[in-house]
């Protein structure tokens, strides 16, 4: 099983980033896919999730209207489009696949700073 995030980096406040997560080794289309983040000294928190069937989404209140999660079951990928980024969005972002058991990626750093 492989879950690999990419797309992190340094961006100025108000800017945008697009994170991608590539998965293999399991039946991707059957798994709920989520993005979590963990800032220094804080617990890991759910940012956004998308269901396996129907593609229903849910978001943390702090990112609603700014972030968009999407998935491509043909390519086994899930993305997180992040707009209007704020310094408080700075964290390591993790991709998670869940269907009874969970698989996690290693994370990608997002830093929002001027």
For each residue, the residues with C-beta under 8 A, 3 or more apart:
1: 23 24 25 26 103
2: 22 23 24 25
3: 21 22 23 95 96 97 103 104 105
4: 21 22 23 95 105 106
5: 8 19 20 21 93 94 95 105 106 107 108
6: 19 20 21 22 108
7: 17 18 19 20 108
8: 5 17 19 93 108 109 110
9: 17 109 110 111
10: 111 113
11: 15 16 17 85 110 111 112
12: 15 112 113 114
13: 85 86 87 112 113 114
14: 84 85
15: 11 12 85 112
16: 11 81 82 83 84 85
17: 7 8 9 11 82 85 110
18: 7 79 80 81 82
19: 5 6 7 8 35 79 80 82 93 95 108 110
20: 5 6 7 77 78 79
21: 3 4 5 6 33 35 77 78 79 80 95 105
22: 2 3 4 6 75 76 77
23: 1 2 3 4 26 28 31 33 76 77 78 95 97 103
24: 1 2 28 76
25: 1 2
26: 1 23 30 31 97 103
27: 30 31
28: 23 24 31 33 73 76 97
29: 52 73
30: 26 27 52 99
31: 23 26 27 28 52 97 98 99 103
32: 49 50 51 52 97 98 99
33: 21 23 28 49 50 52 69 71 78 95 96 97 98
34: 46 47 48 49 50 95 96 98
35: 19 21 46 47 48 49 69 78 80 93 94 95 96
36: 44 45 46 47 93 94 96
37: 44 45 47 89 91 92 93 94 110
38: 42 43 44 45 91 92 94 107
39: 42 88 90 91 92
40:
41:
42: 38 39 45 91
43: 38
44: 36 37 38 94
45: 36 37 38 42 60
46: 34 35 36 49 60
47: 34 35 36 37 59 60 63 67 80 93
48: 34 35 57 58 59 60 63 67 68 69 80
49: 32 33 34 35 46 57 58 69
50: 32 33 34 55 56 57 69 70 71 78
51: 32 54 55 56 57
52: 29 30 31 32 33 99
53:
54: 51
55: 50 51 70 71
56: 50 51
57: 48 49 50 51 69
58: 48 49
59: 47 48 63 64 67 69
60: 45 46 47 48 63 64
61: 64
62: 88
63: 47 48 59 60 66 67 82 89
64: 59 60 61 67
65:
66: 63 82 83 84 85
67: 47 48 59 63 64 80 81 82 83
68: 48 80 81 83
69: 33 35 48 49 50 57 59 78 79 80 81
70: 50 55 78 79 81
71: 33 50 55 77 78 79
72: 75 76 77 78 79
73: 28 29 76
74:
75: 22 72
76: 22 23 24 28 72 73
77: 20 21 22 23 71 72
78: 20 21 23 33 35 50 69 70 71 72 95
79: 18 19 20 21 69 70 71 72
80: 18 19 21 35 47 48 67 68 69 93
81: 16 18 67 68 69 70
82: 16 17 18 19 63 66 67 85 89 110
83: 16 66 67 68
84: 14 16 66
85: 11 13 14 15 16 17 66 82 89 110 112
86: 13 89 112
87: 13 90 112 113
88: 39 62 112
89: 37 63 82 85 86 110 112
90: 39 87 110 111 112 113
91: 37 38 39 42 109 110
92: 37 38 39 107 108 109 110
93: 5 8 19 35 36 37 47 80 107 108 109 110
94: 5 35 36 37 38 44 104 105 106 107
95: 3 4 5 19 21 23 33 34 35 78 104 105
96: 3 33 34 35 36 102 103 104 105
97: 3 23 26 28 31 32 33 102 103
98: 31 32 33 34 101 102 103
99: 30 31 32 52
100:
101: 98
102: 96 97 98
103: 1 3 23 26 31 96 97 98
104: 3 94 95 96
105: 3 4 5 21 94 95 96 108
106: 4 5 94
107: 5 38 92 93 94
108: 5 6 7 8 19 92 93 105
109: 8 9 91 92 93
110: 8 9 11 17 19 37 82 85 89 90 91 92 93
111: 9 10 11 90
112: 11 12 13 15 85 86 87 88 89 90
113: 10 12 13 87 90
114: 12 13
